[in-house]
């Protein structure tokens, strides 16, 4: 903790550098493999549904354990939990980098890395609050959020570069290099953990319920578009074991949602009962009485549902429609990450004069406008320079919003509940992202297929046999449509033109959804308290904690 008598910790900026580097690698893992999927499919000789479990599994583990990871930091010290999480992350990355098949990749990336990320992410926020006060805390939060957001946006760039020039395995290899350095830096420069005498027992039943409930929820959200939201569209199997055949009258996703609701309801009842008895609950729902925390989490979920739409939709359009390489695809999206950093820096400086909630609202408004712009610009004639203004506004807008929302959400939380609250904040982001990816993926696929079939059917340039074969290929391939074999060069050219137009129309719908979701987040933000103004901070530490609701360990 910073001591007013001795002044700020001179090592605080090194601590900020360590936490931001680790949040970068956590964020990269959610997007860095997207552009490498075709290459991994060939290397492992596997199928897309099997490989999807790598990305889905990471989201499952990460979202399921975030609140637990935060609470462990509250109980045993955030530095200790951060170091343990970094060790898990490094080991998982090494296994993933050396993997020879999909199960090994799932164990390394989805399971072990996911556990490490869930321990590091909430502890990193509490560590920053333990190190910074006053205006510097707002700056630290802004840098943390900006770098994390930029890391996700830069994932396709880094993944494309490594895949095209070296190997997709280096997407994990860089983590093996970074995490030991982060562990050493944490042990040397980060504040000490709380003493053992202050430890309380972990709420194991609550931990089991929140992990299983969130895991089943994210599973349903992630796999709904692949297996059917209401009616099964294909068999669900793990290896050679059939889990849920497509002949069933309803999808397993409905079972997942119902089971998740029952488990999470049980978690709520258990935690409220423990809280009334002062029995050290995993998460105290009484914290929801704070308007900033309550409505802030809703804003985070709704904003997260739309935020990653560009990084999800554009790679598909640019690679499948424009046939850009993975590296060039990533470079086209580079401005989004760069301007995310610019937006965060602007937000940090504005916070000295403008209330944080106002900055967040401006950012959400810009984000909604950016999605609209890209939606109407996307098409066969799209160029990098016509896309650039949308990416610039998108990056600045979400840089502003992300750099301030974390501070707003956690501003009123009791200091000894900060880890669990930070985990709830990160869980809300992950849940919003999972909801968004599920909706965006479904909209992109369904709208593209419908548009492509319609355009092919109306075409006067194609013979009936070609139309029939192409329609079957569109239904089978979706957004990865390839013209049927033995199609003439002239017909291939026509089909490609029709498919690009259909893919543009399919991409436009999720972009409009993202614009609407961000606008809804903006409306919800009107319910937030007026927010914090760093200039209102007082020089005494206790008053700073009261004003900023710090996340002191």
N, C-alpha and C positions, 0 to 999 in steps of 0.2 A: 504494500500500500504506500502511496506517496505520503510523505510526512511534511506537513506545512512548516515545521520548525527547521528541517534540514533542506527543504527545497525539493524540486522535482528530481526524480531518479535520472541520473545522467545516461543510464543505459536504455531509457525508454524508447528511443528511436530504433535501436537495434532490435528490441522486442517487437516493435511494430513491423520491422522488415521481416523478422522470422515468421510472425503470424500471417502476414500477407502473402509470403511465398508459399506457405503451406495451404492457404485457402485457394491460391491459384491452381495448385496441382489437384486439389479436390474438385474444383470447378471444371478443370480441363477434362477430368475423367468422365464427365457427363456428356461431352460432345466430341472429344478428340477421336473416338473410334468411328463416328458416323461416316466419314469419307473413306475409311479403310475397310468397310464391310465387304465390298466386292473382292478385295484382295484376300481377306481372311477366309472368305468362302472358298476361294480357289486353293489356298494353302492347306486348309483342313479338309477339303472335299466334303463340306457339310451343306446344310440347307439354311435358308434365312430364318425360319421359325426356331431352329436350334440355336442359332447365333444370337437371336433376339433375347434369349434368356440371360446372356451376359450383361446387356444393358439394363434389362428389366430387373435382374437379380441385384445389381448394384443399387438401383433405386429402392428396391424392396428392403435390403439390409440397412441402407442409409436412413430411410424414412422411419423404419421400425425402431431404431435404437437411438435416435437423436435425443429424445427427452431423457432416456436412461443415461446417455453419455453426459448430458448436462448435469443431472442430479449426482452422478458419481463425482463430478468435479466439485460440486457443492460440499459433498461429504468428505472426500479424500484429498482435495486440493487440485486446482485446475492445472497447475504446471505438471504434476505427476500424471494426471489423466491425458494431458496433451502429449507428453513424451511416450506414454504407452500406445496412444493412438498412432503417433508417427511411426513407431516401431512396427505395429500391425500393417500400416499402409505400405511401408517399405518392403516387408516380407511378401505381402500380397502382390506388389508390383513385380518383384523378382520372379515369383511363381508364374505370373501372367506373361512376363517377357520371355520365359523359357518354355512356355506351354507348347505341347505338341498336338493337342486335341481340344475340343470344346469343353469337356468336363474339367480339365486342368485350368482352362481360361476362366471358367465359371468360379472355381474354387479361389483362384488368385484375385480376380477382379471383383466379382460379385459378392463373395463372402468375406474374405480377409480384408481387402481394401475397403469394402463397405463398413466393416466394423471399425477400422481405423479412422475413416472419415467421420463416423458418427461420434467418436470420442474427441477428435481434434476440433471440429467445427464449433460446438457450443463453448468449449473451454477457451478457444482463441478470443472470443468476445469478452468473456469475463476477465481474461488476462489483460486485455487492453484497458478495461475499466479499472483494473487494479493498479495500472501503471500511469494512466493519464487522468487529469482533472480539468475542469473549466473548458475553455475554448479548445485546448489541445485534444480533449476527449472527442469533441465533435469532429475535429480534423481526423483523428485516428479512426473513428467509426466510418467517416466518409471514405478514407483510403481503403479500409478493409472491404467495404461494400463495393467500391469501384473496381478494385483489383479482382475481387471474386466474380463480379459480373463480366468484366472484361475477359477473365480467364475462360468463362463459358463461351463468350463470343469468339475468342481467338482459337478455341479448340479446333474448328475445321481448318484454320490456316496452318497450325502446327502439325495436325494430323495429316493434312494433305502434303505438306513439305516432307515430313519424315517418310510417309508411305511412298511418295513418288521418287525420292532420292536415296533413301536408305532402307528402312523396314518399318512396318507398323509396330514391331516389337519395341522400338525406341520410344514409342508413346508411353510405355511403362518403364523403360530403362532410365529415362530422365528422373523418374521418381526414386529409383534405387540410389541415384547419386544425391538427390536433394534431401531426402528424409534423414540420413545420418547427420548431415550438416545441421539440419533443423534441431535434431535431438541435442547435439553438442551445444548449439547456440542457446537452446532453452535451459539447459543445465547451468550454463555460465551467466546468462543475462536476465532470465525471467524471474519474477518475484517468487519467494518461497511459498510452499503449500501451508495450509492450516495445520495446526498441531493435532496429534492423535487424540488428545483429551476432548476435542470438540466434535469428534466424529459421532454420527448417529447411524443406526442400522439402515441398510438399503431396503426399500419396500419391494421385496422380491415378488409377491403376488401382483402388485401393481405393475412392476416391470414386465412380468410375463404377459399380462393382459394388454398393455399398450403396445408391446412388440408384436404380439400375434394379431391384434386388431388392426394396427396400421399396416402390417405386412399383407394381410388378406385384402384390405382396402386398396392398397397400391397395386396388388396383383390384379384385382378386377379392373381397375382403371387402365392399367398398362396393356392388358390382354383382350379387352372388350372388342376393339376393332379387328383383332386377328381371329378371334374365335366366335364372335357374335355377341351383341349386347343382350338380346332377348332370346333369339333362336340360334342354335349352334350352326355354324357354317363350315366347320371342319372338326375332326377328331382332336381331342386333347390327349397327348401321350407324353410320357417321359421315358426315353429310351424305347424299349420294347413293351413297356407296360401301358395299357390303355387306361386312362383316368376318367375321361368323359366322352363317350362316342357322339358323333353328330346326329345319331338317330334319336337322341333324347328329345322330348318335347320343348325343353327350355335350356338356355345356356347355363354353364357353370358360373358365369359372371354374376347372374342373379343370386346364386347360392353364396358367392363370395361377398356380395354387398350385404345380404341379410345376416350372414355370419359375422361380418365386420361390425355391423350396427349393434348386434347383440353383445359382442365382446367389449366394444367401446362403451356401451351403456353400463355394462358390469364394472368396467374400469372407473367410470364416473361415480357410480354408487359406492364403490370401495373407497375411492379417494375422499369423497365427502364424509364418509363414516370415519375414516382415519383422521381427517382434519378436525372433526368435532371432538375426537378423543385426544387430540394433540399427539398422535401416534406416528409422526414423521412420514406423511404421505409422499409418494414420488412427485406428485404435482398438486399444488393447492389451488383448487378452482376458485377460491375466494379472491385470487388475484385478478380474476375476470371483472371484478368490480371497477377496476381502473379503466376509464374510457379509452385512454391511449392504447392500452394493451388489448382490450376487447375488440374495438373497431379496427385497430392497427393490424391485428391478425387477419381480419376479414379482408382488408385492403391487400395484404400480402398474398393471400390465397387467390383472390380474383386477378390481381396483377400478374401473379405467376402463371395463371392459366393462359395468358396471352403473350407473355414476355419473350419466350423462346420460339415463337412462331416463325420469325424470319430465319433463324438458324436451322429450323427444321424444314421449312418449305423451300428456301432458296437452293440448298444443295441438291434437292431432288430435281428442281426445274433446270438448274444450270448444268447438271451432269446428264440427266436423261433427256432434257429438251434441247439444250445448247451443246451437249457433248463436250463440255469442258473437262479437263483433267482434274483430279483431286486437288492438285497444288494450285491451279489457276482458280478453281472454285473457292478455295480458301482465301486467296488473295482478293477476290471480288468482295468478300465479306469482312476483310480486314478493317475498313473504316468504321464499322459498327463497334468493334472493340476499342479502337483508338479514341473515338469520340465519346465512348462510355467513360473513359478516363478523364476526358476533357470536361464532360458534364459533372462528374464527381468533384473535380477541382473547383469548378464554378460554384457548385452547391456548397462546398466547404467555405468558400470566401463570402458567398451571399449570406451564409448563416450568421455572420457577424453583424448583419444589418436587418435581415429579414427572418421572420419566424419560420421554424423548420417545416411546419405543416403547409405553409404557403409555397415553399420550395418544392415539396413533394407534389402538391397539386399542379404546379407549373410543369413538372416533369411528366406526370401522368397525362396531362393535356397534350404535350408535345409527342408523347409516345403514341397516343391515339391518332393524331394527325399523320405521323410517320407511316403507320400501318395503312391508312387510307391512301396515302401517296403511292406507296409501293404496290398496293392492290390495283390501282388504275394504270400504273406504268408497266406492269408485268405483261409480257407478250413476246411474240417471235422477234420483234424489233428491239428488244431490250438491250441496252448497252451499259457498260460500267458507269459512264458519266451520267446517264439518265437515272440510274439507280442510286448514285452517290448522294444526292440531296436527302433522299429518304433514309439512308443509312446514317447520315450525319445527324439528322433530327432524332432518329430512333436512339442513337447512342447518347446524345446529350440529354434527351428526355429521361431515359431510364437511369442514366448516371446521376441526374439530379434526384430522382425518386429514391433510388436504392441508397444513396449516400445519407439520406435523412430518415427514412422509415425505420431503420433499426433503432436509432436513437429515440424516436417517438414511441415505438412499441414498448421499449424497455425502460422508459423514463421514470415510471412511477413504481417499479417493482422493488420489493424489499431486497436488500443486498444479499441476504443469505438464501434467497430463492432465485438468484440471477442465473445460475447454471441451467436449472430446469426451464426457466422462462426463455433463455436463449435457445435451448433445445426446441421449445414450442415454436419459437419464431422460425427456426430453420426447418422444422417439420411442416409449418404452414407453407413455406416456400416450396418445399419438395412436393407436398400434396397438390399445391396449385399447379406446379409444373407437370405432375403426373396427369392431372385432370386435363390440362391444356394439350399435352402431347396426345392423349387418347382422343380428344375431340378433334384436334387438328389433323391427326393421322386419318381418322375416319372420314372427315370432310374432304380431305385431299384425295383419298383413294376413291371414295364413292362418286364424288363430283367429276373427277377425271374420267373414270370408266363410263359414266352416263353420257358425258359430253362427247367422248371419243366414239362411242357406239352410235350416237345420234349423228355426228358429222360424217362418219363412214357410211351410214345408211342413206344419208341425203346426197352423197357425192354422185355427180354424173360422170366422173372420170374413172370410176372403178366398175369392173364387171361384177355380176352377181356372185360368182364363185369366190372372187377375191374378197368381196365384202363379208361373205360368210366366214371365210377362213380368218380374216382380220378381226372380226367380232369375237371369235373364239379365243384368239391370241390376246386380245385386249382384256377379256374377262379373266384369263389365266395370269397374265403378266401385270395387270394394273398399271401403276406408274412406271414400271420397268418394261413396258411393252416393246417387243421386238417383232418386226414383220415376219409372217410365216415363210418357211423355206420355199424356194422355187418361185418366189414373187419377182416379177420383172423389175428392172431398174426404174422404169417410169412409175410403176405402181408403188414401189418402195418410197420414191420421192414424194408422191402424193400422200401416202400414209404417214410419212414423217411430218409433213406440213400439217396435216389434219391433227395428228397426235400432239404436236407442239401447241397448236391453238387450244386443244382440249385440256392439255396440262396447265396452260396459262389460266384458263377458265376455272380449272379445279383448284389452282393455287390461290386464286382471287378470293374464293369463299372463306377459307381459313384466315386469310389476312383481314377480311372484313369482320370475322368473328373476333380476332385479336383486338381490332380497333374498338369494337363494341365492349369487350371485356375490360379493356383499359379505361374506357369511358365510365363503365360501371364502378370500377375501382376509384375513379375520380369522384363520383357521386358519393360513394361510401366515405371517402376521406373528409367530406363536409361534416361528418358526425364526430370527427376527432376533436379533442380539445384544441384550443388555439395554438398549443404547441410551445416549444421551448425556444428561448432566445439566448444564445451564449452571453450576450452583453448583460444579461440579468444575473449572471453568476456572481456570487459573493466570495471574498477571499478565504473565508474560513472553510475548512474541509467539510464539517458537518453540514454547513449551509449549502455547499456545492453538492453534496450527496442528496440533500433534500430537493434542490432545484433540478438536478439532472437525473435523479433516480438511478445512481450508478450501480454497476454490476460488480461491487467489490467482493472479493473472495472472503 
